[in-house]
């Protein structure tokens, strides 16, 4: 977008974003055409182009805006020296599940969508989050890195455990909200890390 929308424009932008997220959430990224997004928002395609130069630009803008606050909150959490590893892990999972519960469609779009369009190739935020977590594991949990597994491998395994809850909720195998699965998720991660 050229700049932030005015107060009168914001409801239209929000409707466009909500329409796009719902389409991607229910039908996948390929179904989210400019026409379908505009129709879902109750506007014309020209209105979408007033705020976003292309569908890909819209996807990138939404992806970045939805991911950035959570990544920065997680990096700040890892920088707190006064928290125990258990508290860091609990708060990390809690942040993730709260983000999912607040907006499942946006969470799905950012973390679980299979679409690998050009708008998603700028993965600095993903790297920032995973690099910070790997550094934390190396710094604070070096005893958990036994055998051939690296901090990067441990990060991938923890991410798989963490994202299994939103995936299972979306698939109907678990009941929402995700925050209700906080304790069992933490326990799975603690077992993986062999924390007493």
C-alpha positions, 0 to 999 in steps of 0.5 A: 500500500502507498501509505496507511489508509485514512480512517474512512478508508480503513473499513474497506481495507479491513473488509478486503483483508478479511475477505482474502483471509477467509477465502484462503482459509476455506478454499486455498490461495489459488481460489483467492482471485482479485474478483473473489476477494473484491466480491467477498468484501462487497466492492469492485476489483477497482477498489482493491487496486486502489489500495493494493497494486496487485493480489501478490502485493496484498498477500505480502502486505497482509502476511507481513503485517500479521506476522511481524507483531508476533515475531517481535513479541517472541524475540523480546520474550527470548531476550528476558534473562530472568525467565526459566526455560519452562516459563519461556517455553510456556509463554512462547506457546501461549503467544502462538495459541493466542494469535491463532485463537484471535484470528484463525484465518490469519494464522492459517494464512501466515503459518499453515498455508501451502501457498508459496507465492512470490509474496511469501519469499521474503522470509526474514521474519520467519528467519528472525523468529527461528534464529532467535529460538535456535540461539536461545536453545543453544544458550539456555538449553544446551543440555537438551541437545543430545545425540545428532540433533542440532538446535535447528533440528530441535527448533523444527521439531518444536515447531511441528508440535506447536503447529499440530494444534492449529492444524488439528483444530482446522481439520476438526480433530481437536476442539478450539480454542487452541489455548485449551491445549497449552498444557499438553503441548508444553508437556510434549515439548518438555519431553522432547527437550528432556526437561525435568 
